[in-house]
């Protein structure tokens, strides 16, 4: 499926620079980033939940009473 992605000038410049640095196309770099984001989401969610449990432990205990 085709998709248009609108980037700011700064985002486009950063993507272009990264692609050139790695010797890859901008499309390949963008697709890799999207794939990583989608794949890593469950782990990022678990990390966020653990962080809330740790940082707000006292509050959560008071709320559970």
C-alpha positions as CSV (number, residue, x, y, z in Angstrom):
1,X,0.0,0.0,0.0
2,X,1.3,3.4,-0.9
3,X,1.4,6.1,1.7
4,X,2.4,9.8,1.8
5,X,4.4,10.9,4.8
6,X,4.6,14.6,5.5
7,X,7.8,15.6,7.3
8,X,8.9,19.0,8.6
9,X,12.1,20.4,6.9
10,X,14.1,19.4,10.0
11,X,12.7,15.9,10.0
12,X,13.4,15.5,6.4
13,X,17.0,16.8,6.8
14,X,17.6,14.5,9.7
15,X,16.2,11.5,7.8
16,X,18.3,12.4,4.7
17,X,21.5,12.7,6.8
18,X,20.9,9.4,8.6
19,X,20.2,7.6,5.3
20,X,23.4,9.1,3.7
21,X,25.4,8.2,6.8
22,X,24.2,4.6,6.6
23,X,24.4,4.3,2.8
24,X,20.6,3.5,2.6
25,X,17.6,5.2,1.1
26,X,15.4,7.5,3.1
27,X,12.5,5.1,2.5
28,X,14.5,2.2,3.9
29,X,15.5,4.1,7.0
30,X,11.9,5.2,7.6
31,X,10.5,1.8,7.1
32,X,13.0,0.3,9.5
33,X,12.2,2.9,12.1
34,X,8.5,2.2,11.8
35,X,9.0,-1.5,12.1
36,X,11.1,-1.1,15.2
37,X,8.5,1.2,16.8
38,X,5.7,-1.2,16.2
39,X,7.7,-4.2,17.3
40,X,9.1,-2.5,20.5
41,X,5.8,-1.1,21.6
42,X,4.8,-3.9,24.0
43,X,8.1,-3.7,25.8
44,X,7.9,0.1,26.0
45,X,4.5,-0.2,27.5
46,X,5.7,-2.8,30.1
47,X,8.6,-0.5,31.0
48,X,6.2,2.5,31.5
49,X,4.0,0.4,33.7
50,X,6.9,-0.7,35.8
51,X,8.1,2.9,36.1
52,X,4.7,4.0,37.4
53,X,4.6,1.1,39.9
54,X,8.0,2.1,41.2
55,X,7.7,5.9,41.2
56,X,4.2,6.0,42.5
57,X,4.2,3.0,44.8
58,X,3.2,4.9,47.9
59,X,0.3,6.6,46.2
60,X,-0.9,3.4,44.6
61,X,-0.9,1.7,48.0
62,X,-2.9,4.5,49.5
63,X,-5.4,4.4,46.7
64,X,-5.9,0.7,47.0
65,X,-7.1,0.9,50.6
